[in-house]
């Protein structure tokens, strides 16, 4: 259910006006932008009315995404099946300071000042930050199997900036379980493994770029803050971030990783000119999202990302990555076995002897069993 | 596209570690760009910046890696201790817990960094005099017991930031240059009895190498 009353964003009684999403399409004329926004808005409203989820997801991928904040709140809630009537938010006990993550959350929320648009006054900002802390802690209380990570606050703040706290709580709760759950495990192991998919795809997509990045030894950590915050920690423009959220909410949870590949491909010629060492490459790559001189063409990159996801379907890619992990694990175990065999000769000899004896006891028992049957057969029929 | 500030005699990699919110990123920006940002964001993963200083007429380029403070990131960030010749272990003088956790950070270094890494304990936010929770003498005594150098800094008002980096880089330089003298003496077959034996190596020596792989 979408509640129209919740469209205005009210903090301390003051509504924050939502801005139209910036268009990145090829025609830059203002009139065309307005026409395009109106045209797309009509399509989005129609799809909402008809509850056509497929059409909505398709609209997320074309230029401008869900175009206005009013519309995207409605569509996000619809796509995530968020029910505003659910009172979980009010029901949870309110002593947020007792949560183990409280200190870390406060530290990160306090350092989120840069995320607020200049139009937000200080009083409003503080109110937002208080609400943000409360939402995060309540979600963690509500999901004891999920763990807070620095950067989760950036994702949550993005939602809170365009909707009321009730909607934000339900939507973040749903998205956390559907799209962010691997990043919220107890350790970062799964996250690290998922980031390796970047290289899995680039290797097939562009061998030259793959070789160069591998040779630089830059690894995947440059993309960590891109992927786990859906780029909200690294992009400067809130409209760009919201437009990416349109895509990520509507599609598979691997899409931020595909987007990372699309960005690397987009920057290929620049990357090949960077000194081929880890430090230089790390520095160049981490600076890409907020490069003022060469802003990323978001709509174009969304299309590239989609193309990649068609060429390398996410579920197949996950299967391939899992296979690679299993092989690596087996190789590791084999090596461990070898090491153990080399290192503890006496113990391994004992183990082999035991295995041999155990195997032979069964063999001898089997031979004995067969002998008894043969003897019985001979005795019964030939005597 | 590449940075060209590459006339240096030594390149030393230094890591900034310590609990979340102690001011590691601002120490880095104060030293490398003379900036303090009240609006600085949490560090997710690792970031780095460089600055060159002069010691004994040698140009030393410091490559300083700033790491995320939250515990769950340690498994990822500890890979970046590899090759580091120095570590600034930072705590917040106004938050006792960040000082208590110094032991755990030392263990991280013991487990993942080179055993000869030069470590400096840094009590940051010394401008917060009225909120001080860690007495200077206590921290200094702890540093002495653990063979660490010690300094208190304020990235906000610049106090001792320059001194902290100068001190640790100079210390690394002394060790590295002694090592080189020792090697030279060994080459000359002479006995280096008066030289402290060290095994620390510079991250990169003065070859000003450029692996320019540009293919376009």
Interface residues (C-beta under 8 A of the other chain):
Chain A: X104 X107 X108 X111 X112 X113 X114 X147 X149 X150 X151 X153 X186 X187 X188 X189 X192 X208 X212 X215 X219 X221 X222 X224 X225 X228 X229 X233 X269 X270 X272 X273 X274 X275 X276 X277 X279 X280 X282 X283 X284 X286
Chain B: X1 X2 X3 X20 X21 X38 X39 X40 X41 X42 X43 X44 X45 X46 X47 X48 X63 X68 X69 X70 X72 X73 X75 X76 X79 X80 X210 X211 X212 X213 X214 X215 X216
